């Protein structure tokens, strides 16, 4: 187990949760290039997204994808809004 595995990311604030939901929708649409790195880090730190490779789109070999945890987060957040 690495040092990273010993630490959990701090809980997201409400603004971070809203940003994460919007950013994850951008990932689904394939528009993650416009997401600032600091917000991508939140998705990665909370294991809501992962780096996928190889992906051959728009000249890149990498892309972001959503994890199962990320899909559950989107579904739970959507359900709580309705």
N, CA, C and O atoms as a GROMACS GRO file, in nm:
protein
  328
    1UNK      N    1   0.085  -0.117   0.000
    1UNK     CA    2   0.000   0.000   0.000
    1UNK      C    3   0.089   0.124   0.000
    1UNK      O    4   0.184   0.132   0.078
    2UNK      N    5   0.059   0.219  -0.088
    2UNK     CA    6   0.141   0.340  -0.097
    2UNK      C    7   0.093   0.443   0.004
    2UNK      O    8  -0.013   0.429   0.066
    3UNK      N    9   0.173   0.548   0.021
    3UNK     CA   10   0.137   0.656   0.112
    3UNK      C   11   0.005   0.722   0.071
    3UNK      O   12  -0.074   0.763   0.156
    4UNK      N   13  -0.019   0.731  -0.059
    4UNK     CA   14  -0.142   0.794  -0.108
    4UNK      C   15  -0.264   0.718  -0.061
    4UNK      O   16  -0.368   0.779  -0.035
    5UNK      N   17  -0.255   0.586  -0.050
    5UNK     CA   18  -0.367   0.504  -0.009
    5UNK      C   19  -0.407   0.529   0.137
    5UNK      O   20  -0.519   0.495   0.176
    6UNK      N   21  -0.319   0.586   0.216
    6UNK     CA   22  -0.347   0.608   0.358
    6UNK      C   23  -0.431   0.733   0.383
    6UNK      O   24  -0.483   0.751   0.493
    7UNK      N   25  -0.444   0.818   0.285
    7UNK     CA   26  -0.511   0.946   0.306
    7UNK      C   27  -0.636   0.955   0.220
    7UNK      O   28  -0.635   0.919   0.102
    8UNK      N   29  -0.742   1.003   0.280
    8UNK     CA   30  -0.865   1.030   0.207
    8UNK      C   31  -0.871   1.179   0.177
    8UNK      O   32  -0.819   1.261   0.253
    9UNK      N   33  -0.933   1.214   0.066
    9UNK     CA   34  -0.952   1.354   0.033
    9UNK      C   35  -1.052   1.415   0.133
    9UNK      O   36  -1.145   1.347   0.176
   10UNK      N   37  -1.033   1.540   0.169
   10UNK     CA   38  -1.129   1.603   0.260
   10UNK      C   39  -1.266   1.610   0.193
   10UNK      O   40  -1.275   1.615   0.071
   11UNK      N   41  -1.373   1.610   0.272
   11UNK     CA   42  -1.507   1.617   0.214
   11UNK      C   43  -1.522   1.741   0.125
   11UNK      O   44  -1.464   1.847   0.152
   12UNK      N   45  -1.600   1.725   0.020
   12UNK     CA   46  -1.623   1.838  -0.071
   12UNK      C   47  -1.718   1.939  -0.006
   12UNK      O   48  -1.812   1.903   0.065
   13UNK      N   49  -1.691   2.064  -0.034
   13UNK     CA   50  -1.784   2.169   0.006
   13UNK      C   51  -1.900   2.168  -0.093
   13UNK      O   52  -1.893   2.103  -0.197
   14UNK      N   53  -2.006   2.240  -0.060
   14UNK     CA   54  -2.121   2.245  -0.150
   14UNK      C   55  -2.083   2.305  -0.286
   14UNK      O   56  -2.125   2.252  -0.389
   15UNK      N   57  -2.006   2.415  -0.291
   15UNK     CA   58  -1.964   2.466  -0.423
   15UNK      C   59  -1.880   2.363  -0.500
   15UNK      O   60  -1.893   2.352  -0.622
   16UNK      N   61  -1.794   2.289  -0.431
   16UNK     CA   62  -1.715   2.186  -0.498
   16UNK      C   63  -1.805   2.075  -0.553
   16UNK      O   64  -1.779   2.023  -0.661
   17UNK      N   65  -1.910   2.039  -0.481
   17UNK     CA   66  -2.004   1.937  -0.528
   17UNK      C   67  -2.074   1.984  -0.655
   17UNK      O   68  -2.089   1.907  -0.750
   18UNK      N   69  -2.116   2.110  -0.657
   18UNK     CA   70  -2.182   2.165  -0.778
   18UNK      C   71  -2.084   2.168  -0.895
   18UNK      O   72  -2.118   2.128  -1.006
   19UNK      N   73  -1.960   2.214  -0.869
   19UNK     CA   74  -1.859   2.217  -0.975
   19UNK      C   75  -1.829   2.075  -1.024
   19UNK      O   76  -1.816   2.052  -1.145
   20UNK      N   77  -1.818   1.980  -0.931
   20UNK     CA   78  -1.789   1.842  -0.969
   20UNK      C   79  -1.897   1.786  -1.060
   20UNK      O   80  -1.868   1.720  -1.159
   21UNK      N   81  -2.022   1.813  -1.027
   21UNK     CA   82  -2.132   1.765  -1.110
   21UNK      C   83  -2.126   1.826  -1.250
   21UNK      O   84  -2.143   1.755  -1.349
   22UNK      N   85  -2.101   1.956  -1.258
   22UNK     CA   86  -2.089   2.022  -1.388
   22UNK      C   87  -1.969   1.969  -1.466
   22UNK      O   88  -1.977   1.947  -1.587
   23UNK      N   89  -1.857   1.948  -1.396
   23UNK     CA   90  -1.736   1.898  -1.462
   23UNK      C   91  -1.755   1.755  -1.512
   23UNK      O   92  -1.705   1.719  -1.619
   24UNK      N   93  -1.825   1.675  -1.434
   24UNK     CA   94  -1.849   1.537  -1.476
   24UNK      C   95  -1.941   1.534  -1.598
   24UNK      O   96  -1.924   1.448  -1.686
   25UNK      N   97  -2.036   1.625  -1.605
   25UNK     CA   98  -2.121   1.635  -1.725
   25UNK      C   99  -2.036   1.674  -1.846
   25UNK      O  100  -2.059   1.624  -1.956
   26UNK      N  101  -1.938   1.761  -1.826
   26UNK     CA  102  -1.846   1.799  -1.934
   26UNK      C  103  -1.765   1.680  -1.980
   26UNK      O  104  -1.741   1.663  -2.100
   27UNK      N  105  -1.722   1.596  -1.886
   27UNK     CA  106  -1.646   1.475  -1.921
   27UNK      C  107  -1.733   1.383  -2.007
   27UNK      O  108  -1.686   1.329  -2.107
   28UNK      N  109  -1.858   1.365  -1.968
   28UNK     CA  110  -1.950   1.280  -2.044
   28UNK      C  111  -1.965   1.332  -2.187
   28UNK      O  112  -1.974   1.254  -2.282
   29UNK      N  113  -1.968   1.465  -2.202
   29UNK     CA  114  -1.982   1.526  -2.334
   29UNK      C  115  -1.850   1.528  -2.411
   29UNK      O  116  -1.848   1.564  -2.529
   30UNK      N  117  -1.739   1.490  -2.348
   30UNK     CA  118  -1.609   1.494  -2.413
   30UNK      C  119  -1.549   1.634  -2.417
   30UNK      O  120  -1.466   1.663  -2.503
   31UNK      N  121  -1.590   1.719  -2.325
   31UNK     CA  122  -1.544   1.858  -2.323
   31UNK      C  123  -1.454   1.887  -2.203
   31UNK      O  124  -1.453   2.000  -2.152
   32UNK      N  125  -1.380   1.788  -2.158
   32UNK     CA  126  -1.299   1.807  -2.038
   32UNK      C  127  -1.178   1.898  -2.058
   32UNK      O  128  -1.116   1.936  -1.959
   33UNK      N  129  -1.144   1.934  -2.180
   33UNK     CA  130  -1.028   2.021  -2.203
   33UNK      C  131  -1.046   2.158  -2.142
   33UNK      O  132  -0.946   2.225  -2.114
   34UNK      N  133  -1.169   2.203  -2.120
   34UNK     CA  134  -1.194   2.336  -2.064
   34UNK      C  135  -1.200   2.337  -1.912
   34UNK      O  136  -1.216   2.444  -1.852
   35UNK      N  137  -1.188   2.221  -1.848
   35UNK     CA  138  -1.196   2.216  -1.701
   35UNK      C  139  -1.060   2.254  -1.643
   35UNK      O  140  -0.958   2.195  -1.682
   36UNK      N  141  -1.056   2.350  -1.551
   36UNK     CA  142  -0.928   2.386  -1.489
   36UNK      C  143  -0.868   2.268  -1.412
   36UNK      O  144  -0.940   2.186  -1.355
   37UNK      N  145  -0.736   2.261  -1.412
   37UNK     CA  146  -0.666   2.150  -1.346
   37UNK      C  147  -0.705   2.135  -1.200
   37UNK      O  148  -0.720   2.023  -1.152
   38UNK      N  149  -0.722   2.245  -1.127
   38UNK     CA  150  -0.756   2.236  -0.984
   38UNK      C  151  -0.889   2.165  -0.964
   38UNK      O  152  -0.909   2.098  -0.863
   39UNK      N  153  -0.981   2.178  -1.060
   39UNK     CA  154  -1.110   2.110  -1.047
   39UNK      C  155  -1.099   1.964  -1.094
   39UNK      O  156  -1.169   1.878  -1.042
   40UNK      N  157  -1.013   1.937  -1.190
   40UNK     CA  158  -0.988   1.797  -1.229
   40UNK      C  159  -0.928   1.721  -1.111
   40UNK      O  160  -0.962   1.605  -1.088
   41UNK      N  161  -0.839   1.787  -1.037
   41UNK     CA  162  -0.778   1.723  -0.920
   41UNK      C  163  -0.883   1.682  -0.819
   41UNK      O  164  -0.870   1.576  -0.757
   42UNK      N  165  -0.987   1.763  -0.800
   42UNK     CA  166  -1.095   1.726  -0.707
   42UNK      C  167  -1.162   1.597  -0.754
   42UNK      O  168  -1.187   1.508  -0.673
   43UNK      N  169  -1.189   1.587  -0.884
   43UNK     CA  170  -1.251   1.465  -0.937
   43UNK      C  171  -1.160   1.344  -0.916
   43UNK      O  172  -1.206   1.237  -0.877
   44UNK      N  173  -1.032   1.361  -0.942
   44UNK     CA  174  -0.937   1.250  -0.926
   44UNK      C  175  -0.920   1.215  -0.778
   44UNK      O  176  -0.919   1.097  -0.742
   45UNK      N  177  -0.905   1.316  -0.692
   45UNK     CA  178  -0.884   1.291  -0.549
   45UNK      C  179  -1.002   1.218  -0.485
   45UNK      O  180  -0.983   1.138  -0.394
   46UNK      N  181  -1.122   1.245  -0.534
   46UNK     CA  182  -1.241   1.181  -0.478
   46UNK      C  183  -1.280   1.055  -0.555
   46UNK      O  184  -1.385   0.995  -0.531
   47UNK      N  185  -1.192   1.016  -0.648
   47UNK     CA  186  -1.210   0.893  -0.727
   47UNK      C  187  -1.341   0.895  -0.805
   47UNK      O  188  -1.406   0.791  -0.822
   48UNK      N  189  -1.379   1.014  -0.853
   48UNK     CA  190  -1.498   1.028  -0.935
   48UNK      C  191  -1.464   1.016  -1.083
   48UNK      O  192  -1.551   0.986  -1.165
   49UNK      N  193  -1.338   1.040  -1.117
   49UNK     CA  194  -1.292   1.032  -1.256
   49UNK      C  195  -1.157   0.961  -1.258
   49UNK      O  196  -1.088   0.949  -1.156
   50UNK      N  197  -1.121   0.915  -1.377
   50UNK     CA  198  -0.992   0.848  -1.395
   50UNK      C  199  -0.934   0.889  -1.530
   50UNK      O  200  -1.008   0.929  -1.620
   51UNK      N  201  -0.805   0.877  -1.543
   51UNK     CA  202  -0.738   0.903  -1.670
   51UNK      C  203  -0.745   0.775  -1.751
   51UNK      O  204  -0.707   0.668  -1.704
   52UNK      N  205  -0.795   0.788  -1.873
   52UNK     CA  206  -0.806   0.671  -1.961
   52UNK      C  207  -0.701   0.683  -2.071
   52UNK      O  208  -0.675   0.793  -2.121
   53UNK      N  209  -0.643   0.572  -2.108
   53UNK     CA  210  -0.551   0.570  -2.219
   53UNK      C  211  -0.537   0.429  -2.270
   53UNK      O  212  -0.556   0.338  -2.190
   54UNK      N  213  -0.506   0.403  -2.391
   54UNK     CA  214  -0.498   0.504  -2.497
   54UNK      C  215  -0.636   0.538  -2.552
   54UNK      O  216  -0.723   0.453  -2.566
   55UNK      N  217  -0.652   0.663  -2.582
   55UNK     CA  218  -0.773   0.715  -2.645
   55UNK      C  219  -0.727   0.794  -2.766
   55UNK      O  220  -0.636   0.877  -2.754
   56UNK      N  221  -0.784   0.771  -2.877
   56UNK     CA  222  -0.742   0.842  -2.998
   56UNK      C  223  -0.849   0.939  -3.043
   56UNK      O  224  -0.925   0.912  -3.136
   57UNK      N  225  -0.855   1.053  -2.975
   57UNK     CA  226  -0.951   1.156  -3.012
   57UNK      C  227  -0.879   1.290  -3.016
   57UNK      O  228  -0.799   1.320  -2.928
   58UNK      N  229  -0.908   1.369  -3.114
   58UNK     CA  230  -0.853   1.503  -3.128
   58UNK      C  231  -0.702   1.507  -3.107
   58UNK      O  232  -0.650   1.602  -3.048
   59UNK      N  233  -0.632   1.406  -3.155
   59UNK     CA  234  -0.487   1.404  -3.148
   59UNK      C  235  -0.429   1.372  -3.013
   59UNK      O  236  -0.308   1.382  -2.996
   60UNK      N  237  -0.512   1.332  -2.915
   60UNK     CA  238  -0.463   1.301  -2.780
   60UNK      C  239  -0.463   1.150  -2.757
   60UNK      O  240  -0.539   1.077  -2.820
   61UNK      N  241  -0.377   1.106  -2.667
   61UNK     CA  242  -0.374   0.966  -2.630
   61UNK      C  243  -0.440   0.940  -2.495
   61UNK      O  244  -0.455   0.825  -2.455
   62UNK      N  245  -0.479   1.047  -2.426
   62UNK     CA  246  -0.542   1.031  -2.295
   62UNK      C  247  -0.673   1.109  -2.290
   62UNK      O  248  -0.695   1.202  -2.367
   63UNK      N  249  -0.756   1.069  -2.198
   63UNK     CA  250  -0.885   1.133  -2.179
   63UNK      C  251  -0.927   1.109  -2.034
   63UNK      O  252  -0.868   1.027  -1.965
   64UNK      N  253  -1.030   1.179  -1.989
   64UNK     CA  254  -1.089   1.152  -1.858
   64UNK      C  255  -1.212   1.067  -1.878
   64UNK      O  256  -1.286   1.082  -1.976
   65UNK      N  257  -1.235   0.977  -1.785
   65UNK     CA  258  -1.356   0.897  -1.783
   65UNK      C  259  -1.410   0.895  -1.642
   65UNK      O  260  -1.338   0.925  -1.547
   66UNK      N  261  -1.535   0.859  -1.628
   66UNK     CA  262  -1.595   0.853  -1.495
   66UNK      C  263  -1.580   0.713  -1.437
   66UNK      O  264  -1.587   0.613  -1.509
   67UNK      N  265  -1.558   0.706  -1.309
   67UNK     CA  266  -1.549   0.579  -1.238
   67UNK      C  267  -1.690   0.536  -1.198
   67UNK      O  268  -1.786   0.612  -1.211
   68UNK      N  269  -1.703   0.414  -1.149
   68UNK     CA  270  -1.832   0.368  -1.096
   68UNK      C  271  -1.876   0.459  -0.981
   68UNK      O  272  -1.994   0.491  -0.968
   69UNK      N  273  -1.781   0.499  -0.900
   69UNK     CA  274  -1.811   0.590  -0.788
   69UNK      C  275  -1.862   0.724  -0.842
   69UNK      O  276  -1.955   0.782  -0.785
   70UNK      N  277  -1.803   0.771  -0.950
   70UNK     CA  278  -1.847   0.895  -1.012
   70UNK      C  279  -1.988   0.885  -1.068
   70UNK      O  280  -2.067   0.978  -1.054
   71UNK      N  281  -2.019   0.772  -1.131
   71UNK     CA  282  -2.154   0.752  -1.183
   71UNK      C  283  -2.257   0.748  -1.070
   71UNK      O  284  -2.366   0.803  -1.084
   72UNK      N  285  -2.221   0.684  -0.958
   72UNK     CA  286  -2.312   0.682  -0.842
   72UNK      C  287  -2.331   0.823  -0.786
   72UNK      O  288  -2.442   0.861  -0.751
   73UNK      N  289  -2.222   0.900  -0.779
   73UNK     CA  290  -2.228   1.038  -0.731
   73UNK      C  291  -2.324   1.119  -0.817
   73UNK      O  292  -2.407   1.193  -0.764
   74UNK      N  293  -2.314   1.105  -0.949
   74UNK     CA  294  -2.404   1.179  -1.039
   74UNK      C  295  -2.549   1.136  -1.017
   74UNK      O  296  -2.638   1.221  -1.012
   75UNK      N  297  -2.574   1.007  -1.004
   75UNK     CA  298  -2.710   0.957  -0.985
   75UNK      C  299  -2.767   1.003  -0.851
   75UNK      O  300  -2.883   1.044  -0.844
   76UNK      N  301  -2.687   0.996  -0.745
   76UNK     CA  302  -2.733   1.039  -0.612
   76UNK      C  303  -2.761   1.189  -0.609
   76UNK      O  304  -2.859   1.233  -0.550
   77UNK      N  305  -2.673   1.266  -0.671
   77UNK     CA  306  -2.691   1.411  -0.671
   77UNK      C  307  -2.814   1.448  -0.753
   77UNK      O  308  -2.891   1.536  -0.714
   78UNK      N  309  -2.833   1.382  -0.866
   78UNK     CA  310  -2.950   1.408  -0.950
   78UNK      C  311  -3.078   1.372  -0.875
   78UNK      O  312  -3.177   1.445  -0.881
   79UNK      N  313  -3.076   1.260  -0.805
   79UNK     CA  314  -3.195   1.217  -0.729
   79UNK      C  315  -3.226   1.315  -0.617
   79UNK      O  316  -3.343   1.340  -0.588
   80UNK      N  317  -3.124   1.372  -0.553
   80UNK     CA  318  -3.148   1.464  -0.442
   80UNK      C  319  -3.200   1.599  -0.492
   80UNK      O  320  -3.262   1.673  -0.416
   81UNK      N  321  -3.175   1.632  -0.618
   81UNK     CA  322  -3.223   1.758  -0.675
   81UNK      C  323  -3.370   1.748  -0.716
   81UNK      O  324  -3.440   1.849  -0.725
   82UNK      N  325  -3.416   1.626  -0.742
   82UNK     CA  326  -3.555   1.608  -0.787
   82UNK      C  327  -3.649   1.579  -0.673
   82UNK      O  328  -3.769   1.562  -0.695
   0.00000   0.00000   0.00000
